[in-house]
Amino acid sequence: MRSTLQTAYTATATFMFLSNWNGVSANAYMKVVKEYPELCTILGHIHKASLSYGQSNTWVVAPTALPPSEWDINILVIWSSEARKELSESSFDWYRELKESIPEAVWITPVKTLHIPKAFKDKHNDCTLTH
């Protein structure tokens, strides 16, 4: 996270899942979100009722079932403008694909990415296009 904040010209993105203590922004990460809104975006959240845990095979004395989560989980990204640009240029549908990969999430923020004209998007996948 620190590298994202310190190196504006390096494409760096850190995606995080953090507890949402009923909207209280007491932890250091949420303070960073408030202090650097141009670099930090809350993408959405997962309601605590939608969270489930897989059983750990490596935890020797693991309880048979973990207790239900007490908090919702925020999904946030801390990213440089270069990372936003690279994501937009390399995968036009990265945000849609992220949303599809976490269907239990409630997505609250449309991500502003670099605008790419439709004509260029159509040419991007054209097999006749040469470099």
C-alpha positions in Angstrom: 0.0 0.0 0.0 2.8 2.4 0.9 4.3 1.8 -2.6 1.1 2.9 -4.3 1.1 6.1 -2.3 4.8 6.9 -2.8 5.3 5.9 -6.5 2.7 7.8 -8.6 4.3 6.7 -11.9 4.5 3.0 -11.1 1.4 0.8 -11.9 0.5 -0.5 -8.5 -2.9 -1.8 -7.3 -3.6 -3.4 -4.0 -7.1 -5.0 -3.5 -8.1 -5.6 0.1 -11.0 -7.2 2.0 -11.4 -5.4 5.3 -14.0 -5.6 8.1 -16.6 -2.8 8.1 -17.3 -2.0 11.7 -20.8 -0.6 11.0 -19.3 2.2 9.0 -16.8 3.2 11.7 -13.5 4.0 10.1 -11.3 3.2 13.0 -8.5 1.3 11.3 -5.5 2.7 9.5 -6.6 1.5 6.1 -9.9 3.4 6.2 -8.1 6.5 7.4 -6.0 6.2 4.2 -9.1 5.9 2.1 -10.4 9.2 3.6 -7.0 11.0 3.3 -6.3 9.9 -0.3 -9.6 9.6 -2.2 -7.8 9.9 -5.5 -5.9 6.7 -4.8 -8.4 4.7 -2.7 -11.7 3.4 -3.8 -14.3 1.4 -1.9 -15.7 -0.9 -4.6 -18.4 -2.5 -2.5 -19.0 -4.8 0.4 -20.0 -8.4 1.2 -22.8 -8.7 3.8 -21.8 -10.8 6.8 -24.7 -13.2 6.1 -23.1 -14.0 2.7 -19.7 -14.9 4.1 -18.7 -18.5 4.4 -15.5 -20.2 5.4 -13.8 -23.2 3.9 -12.5 -25.8 6.3 -8.8 -25.6 6.8 -6.8 -28.8 6.2 -3.7 -27.5 7.8 -5.1 -26.2 11.1 -4.6 -29.2 13.3 -7.0 -28.4 16.1 -9.5 -26.5 13.9 -13.0 -26.2 15.2 -15.5 -28.2 13.2 -17.3 -25.0 12.2 -16.2 -21.4 12.5 -18.6 -18.9 14.0 -20.5 -16.6 11.7 -18.9 -13.3 10.8 -19.9 -10.4 13.0 -19.1 -7.7 10.4 -19.6 -7.0 6.7 -16.5 -6.9 4.6 -15.5 -3.9 2.5 -13.8 -4.5 -0.8 -11.4 -1.7 -1.6 -8.5 -0.9 -3.9 -5.6 1.4 -3.4 -4.1 2.1 -6.8 -2.0 4.6 -8.7 -3.3 6.4 -11.8 -0.9 4.3 -13.8 -2.5 1.1 -12.5 -6.0 2.3 -13.5 -4.6 3.2 -16.9 -2.9 -0.2 -17.4 -6.0 -2.1 -16.2 -8.1 -0.2 -18.7 -5.7 -0.7 -21.6 -5.0 -4.4 -21.0 -8.5 -5.6 -20.1 -11.5 -3.6 -21.0 -13.8 -5.8 -18.9 -11.6 -6.2 -15.8 -14.2 -4.5 -13.5 -17.1 -6.5 -14.9 -15.1 -9.7 -14.5 -14.2 -8.8 -10.9 -17.9 -8.2 -10.1 -18.8 -11.6 -11.7 -16.1 -13.4 -9.7 -17.6 -12.2 -6.4 -21.4 -12.5 -6.9 -22.2 -12.1 -3.2 -20.8 -8.6 -3.2 -22.9 -5.5 -3.4 -20.9 -3.2 -5.7 -21.4 0.4 -4.7 -18.9 2.4 -6.7 -18.7 2.6 -10.4 -15.0 2.6 -11.2 -13.7 5.5 -13.4 -11.2 4.1 -15.8 -9.6 5.5 -18.9 -12.2 6.1 -21.6 -11.5 4.1 -24.6 -13.6 4.8 -27.7 -15.8 1.9 -29.0 -14.1 2.0 -32.4 -10.7 1.2 -30.7 -12.3 -1.6 -28.6 -13.7 -3.2 -31.8 -10.2 -3.0 -33.5 -8.4 -4.3 -30.4 -9.7 -7.8 -30.9 -9.5 -7.7 -34.7 -7.2 -10.5 -35.9 -6.2 -8.5 -39.1 -4.8 -5.7 -37.0 -0.9 -5.8 -37.1 1.6 -4.2 -34.9 
